[in-house]
Amino acid sequence: MQRPSSIKPAKGKLGVLLPGLGAVATTTIAGVFLARRGLAKPVGSLTQLGTIRLGRRTENRVPKIGELVPLAKLDDLEFGAWDVFPDDALLAARRARVLDDRHLDAVAGELSTVAPMRAAFYPEYVRRLDGTHVKTAPSKADMVEQIRADIRGFRAEKKVDRLVAVWCGSTETFLEKTAVHQSIASFEEGLKRNDPSISNTLLYAWACVKEGVPFANGAPNLGCDIPAVIELAKEMYVPIAGRDFKTGQTLMKTVIAPGLKARMLGLNGWYSTNILGNRDGEVLDDPGSFKTKESSKLGVLDSILEPAAHEDLYGNFFHKVRIDYYPPRGDAKEGWDNVDLFGWLGYPMQIKLNFLCRDSILAAPVLLDVALFLDLAQRSGFRGIQEWLGFYFKSPMAAEGLQVDHDLFVQLQKLKNTLRWMAGEELITHLGNEYYD
Ligand SMILES: NC(=O)c1ccc[n+]([C@@H]2O[C@H](COP(=O)([O-])OP(=O)(O)OC[C@H]3O[C@@H](n4cnc5c(N)ncnc54)[C@H](O)[C@@H]3O)[C@@H](O)[C@H]2O)c1
């Protein structure tokens, strides 16, 4: 990829299209409305609060990220959505029970104007959901055309200058990549004959990229990470990213595991269990959807610890992940981790981690940042997989055959160096030696 000679300015309005107007989407939208009125702070968002060091440490140049690169302003965001239920963002947010009434009441008027478009929904991919606010179409190819018409309609009606889309829909059942996913031609053929390997998320991803709209996948199911979408995204000069927002337990795992590895401490086992009671938890109670989530969560440790290169330390650890649907907790998820590690001479030790988190409170700033950075990427002429956005995902996308970086701090360096590179600033190596000559 070429270093951009210039980045187009973030002029006019940015439309943020969200397939899935549930807990994460409504918490994000309400948060943006509150933040732009100064009623709450966008805590957790790098684009809003993060700074970036530039040049040598002696220069003391540490602007906010938004001062280094031109990001869309919160005031310029216009939200759109699709959902299988007709509830507007206010009703959906009240139902999700993430935010208090004092917050929702303060932006109730604005929230109620965000009404979802009818969803493209084939129920066989999400067995625990039974919505009626859905489109009908003779074929999946026709369904894609309907989503494309929605995108064009939104663009015209809201008079937005640019668009991005982030899948915030329910986790779909586990699907293997098949021949139909391999090329643009095979995928288009598959759309016409309603191939069962083409799920709802893939329909939205295809429609968005066809419309030149950058797309990210916040869920663990297949989305924009199939060869056909990657090829189309390159052809259309559209950035894509995914998959599965990195929030609670996996976020902690990608903080702690690199620490153990950095100190060459060994691992015998890592047992993770969660309870959560929101609709996401209900959907994940279905074994097909859980399998999708599990595969996204399990990959992290192997990639960080590299068992093949460190047989003595990580050659034989047991990794287990459980999620239990427990309605009383709603969105207030609780995760327990038991880590069996070993140190000098093989002596065993344990870490117990009990994270009482809030799923959507952790996911909302991630969704906001991904949307703003995708837009920046497009204005910078980037296309295809945006590896630098891997910071935000449990299963980050990378080019075929490339080792994926899961270590949160490696991912952060990659993201910040990409911003420096975009802006024509020197990359920072953290060598330090240059200060002692
Ligand atoms: N909250 C987190 O911390 C977190 C972290 C990582 C990933 N995720 C993923 O983000 C997604 C959203 O999470 P959530 O908590 O908001 O779930 P949610 O159940 O509250 O919302 C999902 C919404 O998607 C809708 N939907 C399902 N299929 C659709 C389709 N084909 N078209 C349009 N709408 C559709 C549902 O009706 C529902 O309103 C889930 O896949 C979840 O696994 C969440």
The ligand as a Tripos MOL2 file, in Angstrom:
@<TRIPOS>MOLECULE
LIG
   44    48     1     0     0
SMALL
NO_CHARGES

@<TRIPOS>ATOM
      1 N1        -21.1750   -6.3330   23.4890 N.am      1 LIG1
      2 C1        -19.9690   -6.8000   23.3090 C.2       1 LIG1
      3 O1        -19.0940   -6.6340   24.1410 O.2       1 LIG1
      4 C2        -19.6560   -7.5200   22.0530 C.ar      1 LIG1
      5 C3        -18.3460   -7.8950   21.8650 C.ar      1 LIG1
      6 C4        -17.9870   -8.5490   20.7240 C.ar      1 LIG1
      7 C5        -18.9480   -8.8110   19.7690 C.ar      1 LIG1
      8 N2        -20.2270   -8.4790   19.9700 N.ar      1 LIG1
      9 C6        -21.1810   -8.8490   18.9330 C.3       1 LIG1
     10 O2        -21.8850   -7.7120   18.4800 O.3       1 LIG1
     11 C7        -23.1480   -8.1480   18.0170 C.3       1 LIG1
     12 C8        -24.2190   -7.2580   18.6540 C.3       1 LIG1
     13 O3        -24.2450   -7.4430   20.0560 O.3       1 LIG1
     14 P1        -25.4630   -6.8860   20.9110 P.3       1 LIG1
     15 O4        -25.1310   -7.1050   22.3250 O.co2     1 LIG1
     16 O5        -25.8190   -5.5250   20.4340 O.co2     1 LIG1
     17 O6        -26.6140   -7.9100   20.4900 O.3       1 LIG1
     18 P2        -28.1840   -7.6460   20.4410 P.3       1 LIG1
     19 O7        -28.7960   -8.9970   20.3980 O.co2     1 LIG1
     20 O8        -28.6150   -6.6840   21.4860 O.co2     1 LIG1
     21 O9        -28.3860   -6.9120   19.0480 O.3       1 LIG1
     22 C9        -28.2880   -7.5650   17.8330 C.3       1 LIG1
     23 C10       -29.4020   -7.0430   16.9450 C.3       1 LIG1
     24 O10       -29.1960   -7.5700   15.6350 O.3       1 LIG1
     25 C11       -30.4700   -7.7900   15.0650 C.3       1 LIG1
     26 N3        -30.2910   -8.6460   13.9010 N.ar      1 LIG1
     27 C12       -29.9970   -9.9660   13.8480 C.ar      1 LIG1
     28 N4        -29.9030  -10.3690   12.5670 N.ar      1 LIG1
     29 C13       -30.0980   -9.2770   11.7850 C.ar      1 LIG1
     30 C14       -30.1250   -9.0570   10.3960 C.ar      1 LIG1
     31 N5        -29.9220  -10.0570    9.5360 N.pl3     1 LIG1
     32 N6        -30.3240   -7.8020    9.9420 N.ar      1 LIG1
     33 C15       -30.5330   -6.7700   10.8190 C.ar      1 LIG1
     34 N7        -30.5660   -6.9370   12.1570 N.ar      1 LIG1
     35 C16       -30.3380   -8.1720   12.6350 C.ar      1 LIG1
     36 C17       -31.2620   -8.3600   16.2310 C.3       1 LIG1
     37 O11       -32.6420   -8.2650   16.0160 O.3       1 LIG1
     38 C18       -30.7850   -7.5000   17.3860 C.3       1 LIG1
     39 O12       -31.6020   -6.3590   17.5800 O.3       1 LIG1
     40 C19       -23.3050   -9.6220   18.4040 C.3       1 LIG1
     41 O13       -23.0250  -10.4170   17.2800 O.3       1 LIG1
     42 C20       -22.2460   -9.7910   19.4410 C.3       1 LIG1
     43 O14       -21.7560  -11.1110   19.5260 O.3       1 LIG1
     44 C21       -20.6060   -7.8240   21.0910 C.ar      1 LIG1
@<TRIPOS>BOND
     1     1     2 1
     2     2     3 2
     3     2     4 1
     4     4     5 ar
     5     4    44 ar
     6     5     6 ar
     7     6     7 ar
     8     7     8 ar
     9     8     9 1
    10     8    44 ar
    11     9    10 1
    12     9    42 1
    13    10    11 1
    14    11    12 1
    15    11    40 1
    16    12    13 1
    17    13    14 1
    18    14    15 2
    19    14    16 1
    20    14    17 1
    21    17    18 1
    22    18    19 2
    23    18    20 1
    24    18    21 1
    25    21    22 1
    26    22    23 1
    27    23    24 1
    28    23    38 1
    29    24    25 1
    30    25    26 1
    31    25    36 1
    32    26    27 ar
    33    26    35 ar
    34    27    28 ar
    35    28    29 ar
    36    29    30 ar
    37    29    35 ar
    38    30    31 1
    39    30    32 ar
    40    32    33 ar
    41    33    34 ar
    42    34    35 ar
    43    36    37 1
    44    36    38 1
    45    38    39 1
    46    40    41 1
    47    40    42 1
    48    42    43 1
@<TRIPOS>SUBSTRUCTURE
     1 LIG1         1 GROUP 0 **** ****
